[in-house]
């Protein structure tokens, strides 16, 4: 993945684009291993996916929390509009 991200950075990135990132989806992850591999330095991120859905209430709670967090980030952004 590092090779691919470096190739994108060198040959396919537009001047106004941020550096490319890679995402590895795993059924389980260990934070210590991720830190030792120093993947974040390469623009590679590891995300855990669920193999079984949690109860509906837990899913709704996480979704509402994510929406609230995104709204806070957007309203704190210097480019946010006044119309929200």
C-alpha positions in Angstrom: 0.0 0.0 0.0 2.9 2.4 0.7 4.2 1.9 -2.8 0.8 2.7 -4.3 0.3 5.8 -2.1 3.8 7.1 -3.1 3.0 6.5 -6.7 -0.2 8.4 -6.4 1.6 11.2 -4.6 4.2 11.5 -7.4 2.2 10.8 -10.5 -1.5 11.4 -10.0 -1.9 14.1 -7.4 -3.3 17.5 -8.4 -1.5 20.6 -7.0 -4.5 21.5 -4.8 -5.1 18.0 -3.4 -4.1 16.7 0.0 -1.7 13.7 0.1 -3.5 10.4 -0.6 -4.4 8.1 2.3 -4.9 4.3 2.5 -7.4 2.6 4.7 -7.1 -1.0 5.9 -10.3 -2.6 7.1 -9.9 -5.4 9.7 -12.2 -7.6 11.7 -10.0 -6.8 14.7 -7.0 -4.6 15.4 -4.5 -4.1 18.2 -3.5 -0.5 18.8 0.0 -1.6 19.9 0.7 -3.3 16.6 -0.6 -0.3 14.7 1.7 2.0 16.7 4.7 -0.2 16.2 4.2 -0.3 12.4 4.0 3.5 12.3 1.4 3.3 9.6 0.1 6.8 10.2 3.4 8.2 9.0 2.7 6.7 5.6 -0.8 8.0 5.4 -2.2 4.5 6.1 -5.0 4.1 8.6 -6.5 1.0 10.1 -10.2 0.7 10.8 -12.1 -2.1 12.5 -15.4 -3.3 10.9 -18.1 -5.2 12.6 -18.8 -8.8 11.7 -22.1 -8.7 13.7 -24.4 -5.7 14.0 -24.8 -4.3 17.6 -28.3 -3.8 19.0 -30.3 -1.1 17.1 -30.2 1.3 20.1 -26.3 1.1 20.2 -26.1 1.7 16.5 -28.5 4.7 16.7 -26.5 6.2 19.6 -23.2 5.9 17.7 -24.7 7.4 14.6 -26.2 10.4 16.5 -22.8 10.9 18.2 -21.0 10.8 14.9 -23.4 13.3 13.4 -23.1 15.7 16.3 -19.3 15.4 16.2 -19.3 16.2 12.4 -21.6 19.2 13.0 -19.3 20.6 15.7 -16.2 20.2 13.4 -18.1 21.8 10.5 -19.2 24.8 12.6 -15.7 25.3 14.0 -14.2 25.2 10.5 -13.1 28.6 9.2 -14.8 27.8 5.8 -18.2 27.0 7.3 -21.2 29.0 6.1 -23.5 31.0 8.3 -26.6 29.2 6.7 -26.4 25.9 8.6 
